Amino acid sequence: MSNQDLSHWQPRPAPDHSSLTGRFVRLEALDTARHGDDLWEGLQGPDPALWDYLPYGPFASREPFDAWLKGNAASRDPLFYTVVDLASGRALGVLSYLRITPKDGVVEIGHIAFGKAMQRTPGSTEAVWLLARHAFDDLGYRRLEWKCNAQNARSMRAAERLGFSYEGLFRQHMIVKGQNRDTAWFSIIDGEWPKCREAFERWLSVDNFDGEGRQHQSLEGFRR
């Protein structure tokens, strides 16, 4: 990869807030007025660990929560999306692009906060897939990143399941909520994307789920 001829490389477009729709969820621009009630209910629910490794939250009252949403809605990097469940029409979580670098074709997915109702569902996988597909196939990016606290076992496992390759550990990278954070780095690069894309598509297909919504084959199984 180090000997790639990139003499004709051109900076890529920055992502915007165009809606992205799949089978299970739709990603749309975060809007406090439209999504605030659902997100307050969903993200303040029965998963206190949700906020453990995020640099904000949990929120004791609605006012600071809404202020957090409004700040995110106004931001362009991170660029926040709300995840809307197509079956119910309810907003169940948020996630974002961040560290958006069009000149190098590099972008990260992060700030993921999925409520209990969305966790471990096809929609949670599809939400990441929609951002990954948009970055590689629509915008032509070369590298998609995932970073997390190395103590965050759920995020570490999610990165591996979704097809990101572990690249290493940045020791004493940050101080978050008064605690040291060693940051684990993961990525998918454009040469790996076709295999990952095919696995996502096969996993998300109707044929991979039974009548109760249980998968027949794992996402990792489709990449083998």
N, C-alpha and C positions, 0 to 999 in steps of 0.2 A: 504493500500500500504506500510505502514511503516514496516509491519511484513513479507514482501516478503523474501523468502529464496534465497539469491543471492550468496550462497557459491560456486556455480559452474559458476558464471559469468566470462566471458572472454572479454577482450577489443575487441572492434569492429574495422573493417578496417576503415581507413580514406577514405573519398570520393576522387575520382580522377577526371580527366576531360573526362571521357567517355561520348559520346554523348547520350542524352536521347530524344526520339522522341515520339510525340503524334499525335493526329489527326490534330491539328492546327499549332503546333510549334515544333521546334527542339532546344534543348539546346546543345550548343557546346562550347568548350574552347574559351574564349575571345582572339581574334587575331587582333591587331591594323591594320595590313596591309589589312586583309580581311574584317574586319567589320567597320573600322574607318570612311569611307565616309558615310555609311548608318547611323551610330550612331550620327555622327556630325549633319547630316540633321534632324534626328528624335528627338534627345534629345535637340537640340537647337531651337525647333519649338515653336508652339503657346501655350505653357503651362508654363509660367514663374514660376508658383507655384511648379513645379516639384522639384526645388532645395531648396525650402524654409526650409525644415527640414533635408536636407542632410548636412553633415559636409564639403562639397566641392561644387563648382559650384555656379552660372552659370559661363561659361567660355567666356571671351570676344573675344578670338581668337582661332584658330585651334591649335596652338603650345602647349599651356598649356592643352588643351583638350586631345591631343594625348599623352602628358606626363602622364596625369592621366590614360588614357587607358593602356599605357605600364606598369605603375606601378601595375595596377590591374591584367594585364595579367601575370606578373611575380610572383604575390603573391600566396601562398598556403593556407593562412588563413588571410583574406577572400579568398575563392576559387571562382573566377568569371566565370560566364557563359554568353554567348550572347544568346538572344532569337531571333531565325530566323523564320520568317513567312513562312510556307511551301507553301502557295499559290503564294506568290510573290518572295520568295527567299531572301527577304530583312531582314537585322538585325534591329529590332525595339526596343530593350531594353537590359538591363543587370540586373542580380541579382546574389546573391552569397550565398554559405554556409559561416558561420563564427562562431567564438568561438567553433571550432571543438574539441570535447573532447572524443576521442575514449575510454579511460579507463572507462568513466562513461556512454557512449552511449548517449551523449547529443550533439546537434548541433542546430544552429540557421539559419534561412533564413532572409537575409537582403540586404542592399545596393540596394534596388529595384529602378530602374530608367526606367520606361516604357514611350516611346514617346506617343504623343497624338493619333497616329494611332493605338496604341495597347491598350490604356486604355479602360476599360469597354467592352472588347471583350472576347469571349471564350478562346482565346489564352492566355490572361493575367492570367486567372484562371488556365488554363492547365499548364502554366510554373511553378507556385507554386506547383501544384499537382505532376508534374514530380519530383521535388526535394523532396517533402514529401514522395512520394511512394518509391523513391530510398533510402531515409534514413531509413525508417521503413522496407520495404519488402526486399530490396537487401542487406543492410548493417546491419540490425538488431538493430538499435538504439532504445533507450527507451523513449527519450524525444526530441521533436522538439519545438524550441522557436521562438517567434516573439516579438520584442521590438520596441518601437517608442516613439517619443516625445508625451507627453500626450495632447499637443495642436494640434497635427496632426490628425484632424478629419477623413481625408480620410484613413489614415493607421489604425486608431482605428476601423473604420467601416469595413475595409477589413479583419482585423484579425478575427472579430466576424463572418463575412459572411463565411470565409474560414473554420471555425470550431475550431479556437483557443479559449481557455478559459482564461478569464481575471484573473490574479493572484494578481495584486496589483500595487502600485505606489512607485517607488524609488524617493523620493523628493530630489531636488537639486543634482541630480545624475551627471550632466555634465555641462560644459560651452561650447556651440557650437555657433560659429560665434558671440561671444560677448554676447550671451543670455543664461540665465538659461535654463536647460532642466530637467524637471521632466519626468522620463521614465516609461511608462506603460509596464508591462510584461504580456505576453500571452504564452500559451503552448498547445500542444497536446501531450499526453503520449500514450504509446503503447497499453494500455488497451482500449483507446478511438479510436484508429486508425481504427479498422475494420468498425465501423459505419461511420466514416468520409470517408474512402476509398469507401465504397459502395455509399455514397451520391455523391462523386466526379464522380464516374463511371457512375452513372445514369444521373447526370446533363450533363456530356460531351457527352452522347450518341447521335447518329443521331436522335433518336426519340424525343428528348427533344427540338428540334429546328424546327421552321417552315421554309418555303421556303425563307423568308426574314432574316433568322438567328436569330429570336427572340425566347427567351426561353419560353417553356410552363410552367415549374415549376421552382421555385427558388432553389438554392443550399441549403439554409436553410430549405426549404420545404421538401427536401429529407431526412434531418436529423431528422425531427420531428417524 
